[in-house]
């Protein structure tokens, strides 16, 4: 009895000590995220971009000797993974059959070929495979969310966090430009409203910009764009599993540590399965989706705090060219496939 009480007291003290060290960083990241939400709502711009830029302005508070370091580190890892895992609530498998096998194969082909093109383009421009995977996945699947999810499963090196932040900034910027230009381009090419929606959902990186571009054309285009975009998001766990297996196989061949499927990926798959098998009330799915988005914005705030603007000075034009070429490749391939097969 005495031993149990002593153990409980010790565990409580450890927990309280951890909370006291982590709380300042959590509070900092939460405050930055709240400010990003406010600015996003006021200026109709992506909250993740505001969170990232504001976080970088507070880099001095995340330095190794600062009181916020532990909380920022916890937020950038655990909170990020929790947000990614909860993304699965958006997806129900029955929604994915709306396009028929033809549309499904086109979207799968676009995702696979864009990621593959990313490796080729990155190698040609002198970038490494981690950067190719981050940018290719971001362009092919779902922008910033895919970037954060892929970053959570690949082995990290000294450039990973800087590359993640650059990719988030780049895909957010490109998505905003695409939201304005793509509907005009697709209309000029004489696509129908349904096909314009399909192309918007298949080519624009972030969900918010897909919604804005799709419904700026018509309700038909908006509905089609959102469904295609959700199908791209649904491919994220498949890509993550493939990456995990590849990393695990590579580690095994090199005699390194073999990792199993991360807990947050399992959570993602459970959420997808649950949303497919059960009919949850709208308030529940909306609440979980909002909490997931909040976690991601708080996590991107933490990544911003951990990154100095000086670290971007070492980035070459190859970084921007890689993600730009991937975006152009996805656009051209989508137009070609829709023209040929739909």
C-alpha positions as CSV (number, residue, x, y, z in Angstrom):
1,X,0.0,0.0,0.0
2,X,2.8,2.4,0.9
3,X,4.7,1.5,-2.3
4,X,1.6,2.2,-4.4
5,X,1.1,5.6,-2.7
6,X,4.7,6.5,-3.2
7,X,4.5,5.5,-6.8
8,X,1.4,7.6,-7.3
9,X,3.0,10.6,-5.6
10,X,6.1,10.3,-7.8
11,X,4.1,10.0,-11.0
12,X,2.0,13.0,-10.0
13,X,5.1,15.0,-9.4
14,X,6.6,14.0,-12.7
15,X,3.4,14.9,-14.5
16,X,3.2,18.3,-12.7
17,X,6.8,19.0,-13.5
18,X,6.2,18.1,-17.2
19,X,3.2,20.3,-17.3
20,X,5.0,23.2,-15.8
21,X,7.8,23.0,-18.4
22,X,5.5,22.3,-21.4
23,X,2.8,24.8,-20.6
24,X,4.6,28.0,-21.6
25,X,5.3,26.6,-25.1
26,X,1.8,25.3,-25.5
27,X,0.4,28.7,-24.4
28,X,2.7,30.5,-26.9
29,X,1.7,28.2,-29.8
30,X,-2.0,28.4,-28.9
31,X,-1.9,32.2,-28.7
32,X,-0.2,32.4,-32.1
33,X,-2.8,30.0,-33.6
34,X,-5.7,32.2,-32.1
35,X,-4.1,35.3,-33.7
36,X,-3.8,33.4,-37.0
37,X,-7.5,32.4,-36.9
38,X,-8.5,36.1,-36.2
39,X,-6.4,37.4,-39.1
40,X,-7.6,34.6,-41.4
41,X,-11.2,35.5,-40.7
42,X,-10.6,39.2,-41.1
43,X,-8.6,39.1,-44.3
44,X,-10.0,35.9,-45.9
45,X,-6.5,34.3,-46.2
46,X,-5.2,30.9,-45.1
47,X,-4.9,30.5,-41.3
48,X,-1.9,28.2,-41.7
49,X,0.1,30.8,-43.5
50,X,-0.6,33.4,-40.8
51,X,0.3,30.8,-38.1
52,X,3.6,30.0,-39.8
53,X,4.6,33.6,-40.4
54,X,3.6,34.7,-36.9
55,X,5.4,31.7,-35.4
56,X,8.6,32.6,-37.2
57,X,8.4,36.1,-35.7
58,X,8.6,34.5,-32.2
59,X,11.6,32.3,-33.0
60,X,13.6,33.9,-30.2
61,X,11.2,32.3,-27.7
62,X,11.8,28.8,-28.9
63,X,15.5,28.8,-28.6
64,X,17.2,26.0,-26.7
65,X,17.7,28.0,-23.5
66,X,14.2,29.4,-23.5
67,X,11.3,28.4,-21.2
68,X,9.1,27.7,-24.1
69,X,11.3,25.1,-25.8
70,X,9.7,21.9,-24.3
71,X,6.2,23.0,-25.0
72,X,7.1,24.0,-28.6
73,X,8.8,20.7,-29.2
74,X,5.8,18.8,-27.8
75,X,3.4,20.8,-29.9
76,X,5.4,20.3,-33.1
77,X,5.3,16.5,-32.7
78,X,2.4,15.1,-30.7
79,X,-0.2,17.8,-31.5
80,X,0.8,17.6,-35.1
81,X,0.3,13.8,-35.2
82,X,-3.0,14.1,-33.4
83,X,-4.3,16.6,-35.9
84,X,-3.2,14.4,-38.8
85,X,-4.9,11.3,-37.3
86,X,-8.2,13.1,-36.8
87,X,-8.2,14.2,-40.5
88,X,-9.8,10.8,-41.3
89,X,-13.2,12.0,-40.0
90,X,-13.6,13.9,-43.3
91,X,-13.7,10.8,-45.4
92,X,-16.3,8.1,-46.1
93,X,-15.5,5.4,-48.6
94,X,-19.0,5.4,-50.2
95,X,-18.5,9.0,-51.2
96,X,-15.5,8.0,-53.4
97,X,-17.5,6.0,-55.9
98,X,-19.4,9.1,-57.1
99,X,-17.1,9.5,-60.1
100,X,-17.1,6.0,-61.4
101,X,-14.0,3.9,-62.0
102,X,-12.9,6.2,-64.8
103,X,-12.7,9.3,-62.6
104,X,-11.1,7.3,-59.8
105,X,-8.4,5.9,-62.0
106,X,-7.6,9.4,-63.4
107,X,-7.2,10.9,-59.9
108,X,-5.1,7.9,-58.7
109,X,-3.0,8.3,-61.8
110,X,-2.5,12.0,-61.2
111,X,-1.5,11.5,-57.6
112,X,1.0,8.7,-58.4
113,X,2.5,10.4,-61.5
114,X,2.9,13.8,-59.7
115,X,4.8,12.2,-56.8
116,X,6.9,10.3,-59.3
117,X,7.6,13.4,-61.3
118,X,8.6,15.1,-58.1
119,X,11.4,12.6,-57.6
120,X,12.6,13.1,-61.1
121,X,12.4,16.9,-61.0
122,X,14.1,17.1,-57.6
123,X,16.9,14.9,-58.7
124,X,17.4,16.9,-61.8
125,X,17.5,20.2,-59.7
126,X,19.8,18.7,-57.1
127,X,17.2,18.3,-54.3
128,X,17.1,15.2,-52.1
129,X,14.4,12.6,-51.8
130,X,12.9,13.9,-48.6
131,X,12.2,17.3,-50.2
132,X,10.9,15.5,-53.3
133,X,8.5,13.5,-51.2
134,X,7.3,16.5,-49.2
135,X,6.6,18.7,-52.2
136,X,5.3,15.9,-54.4
137,X,2.9,14.7,-51.8
138,X,1.8,18.3,-51.0
139,X,1.0,19.1,-54.7
140,X,-0.5,15.7,-55.4
141,X,-2.7,15.2,-52.4
142,X,-3.8,18.0,-50.1
143,X,-1.3,20.8,-49.7
144,X,-0.2,21.7,-46.2
145,X,-2.0,18.8,-44.5
146,X,-0.2,16.3,-46.6
147,X,3.1,18.1,-46.0
148,X,2.7,17.8,-42.2
149,X,1.5,14.2,-42.4
150,X,4.4,13.1,-44.7
151,X,6.9,14.9,-42.5
152,X,5.7,12.9,-39.5
153,X,6.6,9.6,-41.0
154,X,9.9,10.2,-42.9
155,X,13.2,10.2,-41.1
156,X,14.2,13.7,-40.1
157,X,17.5,15.4,-40.8
158,X,18.8,18.9,-40.2
159,X,16.8,20.3,-43.2
160,X,13.5,18.7,-42.6
161,X,11.7,21.4,-40.6
162,X,13.0,24.1,-42.9
163,X,11.8,22.1,-45.9
164,X,8.4,21.5,-44.3
165,X,7.9,25.3,-43.7
166,X,9.0,26.2,-47.2
167,X,6.6,23.6,-48.7
168,X,3.7,24.9,-46.6
169,X,4.4,28.5,-47.7
170,X,4.8,27.5,-51.3
171,X,1.7,25.3,-51.7
172,X,-0.4,27.9,-49.8
173,X,0.8,30.6,-52.2
174,X,0.3,28.5,-55.3
175,X,-3.1,27.4,-54.1
176,X,-4.2,31.0,-53.7
177,X,-3.0,31.9,-57.2
178,X,-4.6,28.8,-58.7
179,X,-7.9,29.6,-57.0
180,X,-8.0,32.8,-59.0
181,X,-6.6,31.6,-62.3
182,X,-7.7,28.0,-62.8
183,X,-11.5,28.7,-63.1
184,X,-10.7,31.3,-65.8
185,X,-8.4,28.9,-67.6
186,X,-10.7,25.9,-67.6
187,X,-13.6,28.1,-68.8
188,X,-11.4,29.4,-71.6
189,X,-10.7,25.8,-72.6
190,X,-14.5,25.2,-72.9
191,X,-14.9,22.6,-70.2
192,X,-18.4,21.9,-68.8
193,X,-19.2,23.0,-65.3
194,X,-18.9,19.4,-64.0
195,X,-15.5,19.0,-65.7
196,X,-14.3,22.3,-64.4
197,X,-15.2,21.2,-60.9
198,X,-13.4,17.9,-61.5
199,X,-10.3,19.7,-62.7
200,X,-10.4,22.2,-59.8
201,X,-10.6,19.4,-57.3
202,X,-7.9,17.4,-59.0
203,X,-5.3,20.2,-59.3
204,X,-5.6,22.8,-56.5
205,X,-3.6,21.9,-53.5
206,X,-5.5,23.1,-50.4
207,X,-9.2,22.3,-49.5
208,X,-10.1,25.9,-48.7
209,X,-9.0,27.2,-52.1
210,X,-10.7,24.3,-53.9
211,X,-14.0,25.3,-52.2
212,X,-13.4,29.0,-53.2
213,X,-12.6,28.2,-56.8
214,X,-15.3,25.6,-57.3
215,X,-18.2,27.6,-56.0
216,X,-17.0,30.7,-57.8
217,X,-18.0,28.9,-61.0
218,X,-21.3,27.3,-60.0
219,X,-22.8,25.0,-57.4
220,X,-22.4,22.0,-59.7
221,X,-18.7,22.8,-60.1
222,X,-18.3,23.4,-56.4
223,X,-19.8,20.1,-55.3
224,X,-17.8,18.2,-57.9
225,X,-14.6,19.9,-56.9
226,X,-15.1,19.2,-53.2
227,X,-15.7,15.5,-53.8
228,X,-12.7,15.1,-56.0
229,X,-10.6,16.9,-53.4
230,X,-11.8,14.6,-50.7
231,X,-10.9,11.6,-52.8
232,X,-7.4,13.0,-53.1
233,X,-7.3,13.4,-49.3
234,X,-8.5,9.8,-49.0
235,X,-5.4,8.6,-50.8
236,X,-3.2,10.2,-48.0
237,X,-3.2,7.1,-45.7
238,X,-2.3,4.8,-48.6
239,X,0.6,7.1,-49.5
240,X,1.7,7.2,-45.8
241,X,1.6,3.4,-45.5
242,X,3.7,3.0,-48.6
243,X,6.2,5.6,-47.3
244,X,6.3,3.8,-43.9
245,X,6.9,0.4,-45.5
246,X,9.6,1.9,-47.7
247,X,11.4,3.6,-44.7
248,X,11.0,0.4,-42.7
249,X,12.5,-1.7,-45.5
250,X,15.3,0.7,-46.0
251,X,16.1,0.7,-42.3
252,X,16.1,-3.1,-42.3
253,X,18.5,-3.3,-45.2
254,X,20.8,-0.8,-43.4
255,X,20.6,-2.6,-40.1
256,X,18.8,0.3,-38.5
257,X,15.7,0.5,-36.3
258,X,12.5,-0.9,-37.8
259,X,9.4,1.2,-37.1
260,X,5.9,0.0,-37.3
261,X,2.8,1.9,-38.5
262,X,2.7,5.1,-36.4
263,X,-0.2,5.5,-34.0
264,X,-1.6,8.6,-35.7
265,X,-1.8,6.7,-39.0
266,X,-3.8,3.9,-37.3
267,X,-6.0,6.6,-35.8
268,X,-6.5,8.1,-39.3
269,X,-7.6,4.7,-40.7
270,X,-9.9,4.0,-37.7
271,X,-11.6,7.4,-38.3
272,X,-12.1,6.6,-42.0
273,X,-13.5,3.2,-41.2
274,X,-15.8,4.6,-38.5
275,X,-17.1,7.4,-40.7
276,X,-17.8,4.8,-43.5
277,X,-19.6,2.3,-41.3
278,X,-21.6,4.6,-39.1
279,X,-23.7,7.6,-39.6
280,X,-22.4,10.2,-37.2
281,X,-24.4,13.4,-36.4
282,X,-23.2,16.4,-38.3
283,X,-22.2,18.3,-35.1
284,X,-19.8,15.5,-34.1
285,X,-18.0,15.2,-37.5
286,X,-17.9,19.0,-37.7
287,X,-16.4,19.3,-34.2
288,X,-13.8,16.6,-34.7
289,X,-12.8,18.2,-38.1
290,X,-12.5,21.6,-36.4
291,X,-10.4,20.2,-33.6
292,X,-8.2,18.5,-36.2
293,X,-7.7,21.7,-38.0
294,X,-7.0,23.5,-34.8
295,X,-4.3,21.0,-33.9
296,X,-2.6,21.4,-37.3
297,X,-2.6,25.2,-37.0
298,X,-1.2,25.1,-33.5
299,X,1.4,22.6,-34.7
300,X,2.4,24.8,-37.7
301,X,2.7,27.7,-35.2
302,X,5.2,25.6,-33.3
303,X,7.2,24.7,-36.4
304,X,7.3,28.4,-37.2
305,X,8.6,29.2,-33.7
306,X,11.4,26.6,-34.2
307,X,12.5,28.1,-37.5
308,X,14.6,31.2,-38.1
309,X,14.2,33.3,-41.2
310,X,18.0,33.0,-41.5
311,X,17.6,29.3,-42.3
312,X,15.8,30.1,-45.5
313,X,18.9,32.0,-46.9
314,X,20.6,28.8,-47.7
315,X,17.7,27.6,-50.0
316,X,18.5,27.6,-53.7
317,X,16.1,28.5,-56.5
318,X,15.9,24.7,-57.0
319,X,13.5,24.5,-54.1
320,X,11.0,26.9,-55.7
321,X,11.5,25.4,-59.2
322,X,10.8,21.9,-57.9
323,X,7.4,22.6,-56.5
324,X,6.5,24.9,-59.4
325,X,7.3,22.3,-61.9
326,X,5.2,19.7,-60.0
327,X,2.3,22.1,-59.9
328,X,2.5,22.7,-63.7
329,X,2.9,19.0,-64.4
330,X,-0.3,18.2,-62.4
331,X,-2.2,20.9,-64.2
332,X,-1.2,19.8,-67.7
333,X,-1.7,16.1,-66.9
334,X,-5.2,16.7,-65.5
335,X,-6.3,18.7,-68.5
336,X,-4.9,16.1,-70.9
337,X,-6.6,13.1,-69.1
338,X,-10.0,14.8,-68.8
339,X,-9.9,15.8,-72.5
340,X,-9.0,12.3,-73.5
341,X,-11.1,10.1,-71.2
342,X,-14.0,12.1,-69.7
